[in-house]
Amino acid sequence: METPGKKPHVVDLGKRRQKSIRQLKKGTGPLLKKVEAAVAQARAAAPAGREVLPVVLIYRKKGAKPRKGLAMVGPF
């Protein structure tokens, strides 16, 4: 669904840890501050009386770090 002449505001958050993404989805955490800042910036840039389109977030989950030290040992 495209609206002529209007484009959504896109925020690329890059690679983030799963915990940060979970917090963002719940409406908490440091990523929410970045999103709120982007919305405030979009509202400030919009002319008076015009509505601001929704913000589209783009992120990727970081892969899990490989564990070091403990190797899987079979049954004794």
C-alpha positions, 0 to 999 in steps of 0.5 A: 500500500503506497501513499503518493507523495508520502514516504515512511521514515526508516530507521536502520538499527543495524545488528543488535543483540537479541536482548536489545531487540526484545526490550524494544518490542516490549517498549523499553531499553536504549533502542527505544530512545533512538526510535523516539529521537527519530520520531521527534526528528521526523515531526520537527521536519514535517510542516505544521499541520501535516501528519507524520507517517509511521516509523519503519525499523530495520534490524538484524539479530546478532549471532550467538557467540561461540562458547569457549572452554567447556567442550561437550563430553559424552557419557561416562 
